[in-house]
Amino acid sequence: MSNDTIQVDRDFVAYNYCVAFVDLLGQKEALKGQGLLKLPETEVEKMAFHDVLRNSIGAILKLQKRAEEMLEPILRKNLDSPRRAQLSPEQQAMWDEMNQTRIATQRWSDGLVSFSCLGDKAVKCQVNGVFGMFGQVGSLCLLGLASGRPLRGGIEIAWGVELHAGELYGPAVARSYELESEVAQYPRIVVGPETVRFLEAHAANPEQDVFSQTDREFASLCLNMLLQDADGHWLLHYLGEAFQFAVTHSQHTDLYNLARKFALEQFLKFRADRNTKLAFRYANLLQYFDAHPPTKPE
């Protein structure tokens, strides 16, 4: 995949971006019946409105906070690594270049857009950004289920332009949004075909310089975090061994158990309500969980 840039005018430059679009589910229900603001007249009305705020705005703020908390260790992984501390100053400089990652997060109503520029000349290993978003978004999805705040998302690569710092526009955003809104359906993260091709190209790159080797290793790791679902689409396999090894570590089993418990509760609720659409979606989610129980750490 080419990372060539195109100068749109003296202010805007188009690059290829990897974009993750994440949407918090259940917000339509949380805001059901709401309209014009009416000051509560009784304590009961006041408490009811506080419940609405907690289930809508509170859930969004928690998602935003979690996204920031999960991104911080990803961006700092090169500085905090015990291996880096054992290197000479010259080797540490090379290490920092190999692990340089830039991921921006754009708030979007009840969702988030995370993106990494694949044409950033200061980033020597572009796959780092894709790996970082896999870790961030996959963790958000699993943790969201574990805490009763499900979400879904899409990840794809296309061109985009930053109209302002941290504000991306273009088909990179549109393609990831389409995967989230039209394909994902239930709490899963769908990974688009251009992202898969990008990772396959880097995993097969025969160049032997240190940056190509690093990209090759991370691309192979990312490919091992993918799973083809029953509909043929690739999804971020946040229950897989590769994800557990690289991201969730010792917390994986506890998160799995909490998330599966929530998925089962939702399935039983929607089946009892004869809500065909949501019952089938959570049935699919339960099948995914039951097919991929946690692996014991070595």
C-alpha positions as CSV (number, residue, x, y, z in Angstrom):
1,M,0.0,0.0,0.0
2,S,1.4,3.4,-1.0
3,N,1.7,6.0,1.7
4,D,2.1,8.8,-0.9
5,T,0.7,12.2,0.0
6,I,-1.3,14.6,-2.1
7,Q,-1.1,18.4,-1.5
8,V,-4.7,19.6,-1.7
9,D,-3.8,23.2,-1.2
10,R,-1.3,25.0,1.0
11,D,-3.3,24.2,4.1
12,F,-4.5,20.6,3.5
13,V,-2.6,17.3,2.8
14,A,-4.2,14.0,2.1
15,Y,-2.7,10.8,3.6
16,N,-3.8,7.2,4.1
17,Y,-5.2,6.7,7.6
18,C,-6.2,3.7,9.6
19,V,-9.5,4.6,11.4
20,A,-11.5,2.9,14.1
21,F,-15.1,4.1,14.6
22,V,-16.7,3.0,17.8
23,D,-20.3,3.4,18.8
24,L,-21.8,3.0,22.3
25,L,-25.0,0.9,22.0
26,G,-28.2,1.5,23.9
27,Q,-28.2,5.3,23.7
28,K,-31.5,5.4,21.8
29,E,-33.2,3.6,24.6
30,A,-31.4,5.7,27.2
31,L,-32.9,8.9,25.6
32,K,-36.3,7.4,24.8
33,G,-39.1,9.9,25.6
34,Q,-36.8,12.8,26.1
35,G,-37.4,16.2,24.4
36,L,-37.5,19.8,25.7
37,L,-35.8,20.3,29.1
38,K,-38.3,20.6,31.9
39,L,-37.1,21.6,35.3
40,P,-38.1,18.8,37.8
41,E,-40.8,19.9,40.3
42,T,-40.5,17.0,42.7
43,E,-37.7,14.9,44.1
44,V,-39.0,11.9,42.2
45,E,-38.8,13.8,38.9
46,K,-35.3,15.1,39.9
47,M,-34.1,11.5,40.5
48,A,-35.6,10.3,37.3
49,F,-33.8,12.9,35.3
50,H,-30.5,12.1,37.1
51,D,-31.0,8.5,35.9
52,V,-31.4,9.6,32.3
53,L,-28.2,11.7,32.6
54,R,-26.3,8.8,34.2
55,N,-27.5,6.2,31.5
56,S,-26.7,8.5,28.6
57,I,-24.2,11.3,29.2
58,G,-22.5,9.3,32.1
59,A,-22.0,6.3,29.8
60,I,-20.4,8.4,27.1
61,L,-18.1,10.1,29.5
62,K,-17.0,6.8,30.9
63,L,-16.3,5.5,27.4
64,Q,-14.2,8.6,26.6
65,K,-12.2,8.2,29.9
66,R,-11.6,4.5,29.3
67,A,-10.3,5.2,25.7
68,E,-7.8,7.7,27.1
69,E,-6.7,5.3,29.9
70,M,-6.2,2.5,27.4
71,L,-4.3,4.6,24.9
72,E,-1.8,6.0,27.4
73,P,0.2,2.7,28.0
74,I,0.1,2.0,24.3
75,L,1.8,5.3,23.5
76,R,4.2,4.9,26.4
77,K,5.2,1.3,25.7
78,N,8.6,2.2,24.3
79,L,9.5,4.3,27.3
80,D,8.3,1.9,30.0
81,S,9.7,-1.3,28.6
82,P,12.3,-3.2,30.8
83,R,14.1,-4.2,27.6
84,R,14.7,-0.5,26.7
85,A,16.3,0.1,30.1
86,Q,19.0,-2.5,29.4
87,L,20.1,-0.9,26.1
88,S,22.8,1.6,25.5
89,P,21.8,5.3,24.7
90,E,22.4,4.7,21.0
91,Q,20.3,1.5,21.1
92,Q,17.6,3.3,23.1
93,A,17.3,5.9,20.4
94,M,16.8,3.2,17.8
95,W,14.3,1.5,20.1
96,D,12.3,4.7,20.4
97,E,12.2,5.1,16.6
98,M,11.0,1.5,16.2
99,N,8.2,2.0,18.7
100,Q,7.1,5.5,17.9
101,T,3.3,5.6,17.7
102,R,0.8,8.5,17.0
103,I,-2.9,7.8,17.6
104,A,-5.4,10.6,17.8
105,T,-8.9,10.3,19.3
106,Q,-11.8,12.4,18.0
107,R,-15.0,12.5,20.1
108,W,-18.1,11.8,18.0
109,S,-21.5,12.2,19.8
110,D,-22.0,8.8,21.6
111,G,-18.9,7.3,19.9
112,L,-15.2,7.7,19.3
113,V,-13.0,7.9,16.2
114,S,-9.4,6.9,16.7
115,F,-7.0,7.3,13.8
116,S,-3.3,6.9,12.9
117,C,-1.7,8.6,9.8
118,L,0.1,6.0,7.7
119,G,2.0,8.8,5.9
120,D,3.6,10.3,9.0
121,K,7.3,10.5,8.1
122,A,8.2,10.7,11.8
123,V,6.8,7.3,12.4
124,K,9.2,4.6,11.1
125,C,6.9,1.6,11.7
126,Q,3.4,2.4,10.6
127,V,2.0,-0.9,11.8
128,N,2.5,0.3,15.3
129,G,-0.6,2.5,14.9
130,V,-2.8,-0.3,13.7
131,F,-1.6,-2.5,16.6
132,G,-2.3,0.3,19.0
133,M,-5.9,0.7,17.8
134,F,-6.5,-3.0,17.8
135,G,-5.5,-3.1,21.5
136,Q,-7.5,0.0,22.4
137,V,-10.7,-0.8,20.6
138,G,-10.7,-4.5,21.4
139,S,-10.2,-3.8,25.1
140,L,-13.0,-1.2,25.0
141,C,-15.4,-3.8,23.4
142,L,-14.5,-6.5,26.0
143,L,-14.5,-4.1,29.0
144,G,-17.8,-2.5,27.7
145,L,-19.5,-5.9,27.8
146,A,-18.0,-6.7,31.2
147,S,-19.4,-3.5,32.7
148,G,-22.8,-3.7,30.9
149,R,-22.0,-0.9,28.4
150,P,-21.8,-2.7,25.0
151,L,-20.3,-1.2,21.9
152,R,-19.5,-2.1,18.4
153,G,-17.1,-0.7,15.8
154,G,-15.3,-0.8,12.5
155,I,-11.7,-0.4,11.5
156,E,-10.6,0.5,7.9
157,I,-7.9,2.2,5.9
158,A,-8.5,4.9,3.3
159,W,-7.4,8.5,2.6
160,G,-8.3,11.4,4.8
161,V,-7.5,15.0,5.6
162,E,-7.1,16.6,9.0
163,L,-9.2,19.8,8.7
164,H,-7.9,20.8,12.1
165,A,-5.6,19.1,14.5
166,G,-7.3,15.9,15.7
167,E,-10.3,16.4,13.3
168,L,-10.2,13.9,10.4
169,Y,-12.4,14.0,7.4
170,G,-12.6,11.7,4.3
171,P,-13.4,8.2,3.2
172,A,-11.3,6.7,6.0
173,V,-13.9,7.9,8.4
174,A,-16.8,7.0,6.1
175,R,-15.6,3.5,5.5
176,S,-15.0,2.7,9.2
177,Y,-18.4,4.2,10.0
178,E,-20.1,2.0,7.4
179,L,-18.6,-1.1,8.9
180,E,-19.8,-0.1,12.4
181,S,-23.3,1.1,11.4
182,E,-24.2,-1.4,8.6
183,V,-22.1,-4.5,9.1
184,A,-21.1,-5.0,12.8
185,Q,-24.8,-5.4,14.0
186,Y,-23.9,-6.9,17.4
187,P,-21.0,-6.1,19.8
188,R,-18.1,-6.9,17.6
189,I,-15.3,-4.9,15.8
190,V,-15.3,-5.5,12.1
191,V,-12.0,-5.0,10.3
192,G,-12.2,-3.9,6.7
193,P,-10.5,-5.6,3.7
194,E,-8.0,-2.7,3.1
195,T,-6.7,-3.1,6.6
196,V,-6.2,-6.8,6.1
197,R,-4.4,-6.2,2.8
198,F,-2.2,-3.6,4.5
199,L,-1.2,-6.1,7.3
200,E,-0.6,-8.9,4.8
201,A,1.6,-6.7,2.7
202,H,3.8,-5.7,5.7
203,A,3.9,-9.3,7.0
204,A,5.3,-10.4,3.6
205,N,7.7,-7.5,3.2
206,P,11.2,-9.1,2.6
207,E,13.2,-6.1,3.5
208,Q,15.7,-6.8,6.3
209,D,16.2,-3.4,7.9
210,V,15.2,-3.1,11.5
211,F,12.1,-1.0,10.8
212,S,10.8,-3.5,8.2
213,Q,11.4,-6.3,10.6
214,T,9.5,-4.6,13.3
215,D,6.6,-3.9,11.0
216,R,6.6,-7.5,9.9
217,E,6.4,-8.8,13.5
218,F,3.6,-6.4,14.4
219,A,1.7,-7.1,11.2
220,S,1.9,-10.9,11.9
221,L,0.7,-10.3,15.4
222,C,-2.2,-8.2,14.2
223,L,-3.2,-10.8,11.6
224,N,-3.3,-13.4,14.4
225,M,-5.8,-11.1,16.2
226,L,-8.3,-11.5,13.3
227,L,-11.1,-14.1,12.9
228,Q,-13.4,-14.5,10.0
229,D,-17.0,-14.5,11.1
230,A,-19.9,-16.6,9.7
231,D,-20.8,-13.7,7.3
232,G,-17.3,-13.7,5.8
233,H,-16.2,-10.4,7.4
234,W,-13.1,-10.2,9.5
235,L,-13.5,-9.2,13.1
236,L,-11.0,-8.2,15.8
237,H,-10.7,-11.4,17.8
238,Y,-10.6,-9.9,21.3
239,L,-11.2,-13.4,22.8
240,G,-8.3,-15.0,21.0
241,E,-4.9,-16.2,22.3
242,A,-3.0,-13.5,20.5
243,F,-5.1,-10.7,22.0
244,Q,-4.9,-12.2,25.4
245,F,-1.1,-12.6,25.1
246,A,-0.5,-9.1,23.8
247,V,-3.2,-7.0,25.4
248,T,-5.4,-8.3,28.2
249,H,-2.9,-10.6,29.9
250,S,-3.9,-11.7,33.5
251,Q,-7.2,-9.7,33.4
252,H,-8.5,-11.7,30.5
253,T,-10.4,-14.4,32.4
254,D,-12.2,-12.1,34.7
255,L,-13.2,-9.8,31.9
256,Y,-14.4,-12.8,29.8
257,N,-16.6,-14.1,32.7
258,L,-18.2,-10.8,33.4
259,A,-18.8,-10.1,29.7
260,R,-20.3,-13.5,29.0
261,K,-22.6,-13.1,32.0
262,F,-23.9,-9.8,30.6
263,A,-24.3,-11.3,27.1
264,L,-26.3,-14.2,28.6
265,E,-28.5,-11.9,30.6
266,Q,-29.2,-9.7,27.5
267,F,-30.0,-12.8,25.4
268,L,-32.5,-14.1,28.0
269,K,-34.1,-10.7,28.4
270,F,-34.6,-10.1,24.7
271,R,-35.8,-13.7,24.1
272,A,-38.4,-13.3,26.9
273,D,-39.5,-10.0,25.2
274,R,-39.6,-11.8,21.8
275,N,-37.3,-9.1,20.5
276,T,-36.2,-11.1,17.5
277,K,-33.4,-8.7,16.3
278,L,-31.6,-8.3,19.5
279,A,-32.2,-11.9,20.7
280,F,-30.4,-13.2,17.6
281,R,-27.6,-10.7,17.9
282,Y,-26.8,-11.7,21.5
283,A,-27.2,-15.4,20.5
284,N,-24.4,-14.8,18.0
285,L,-22.3,-13.1,20.7
286,L,-22.8,-16.0,23.1
287,Q,-21.7,-18.4,20.4
288,Y,-18.6,-16.4,19.9
289,F,-17.8,-16.5,23.6
290,D,-18.6,-20.2,24.1
291,A,-16.3,-21.0,21.1
292,H,-13.4,-19.1,22.5
293,P,-12.9,-19.6,26.3
294,P,-9.8,-18.1,28.0
295,T,-6.6,-20.0,27.6
296,K,-4.4,-20.6,30.6
297,P,-1.3,-18.4,30.7
298,E,1.9,-20.3,30.3
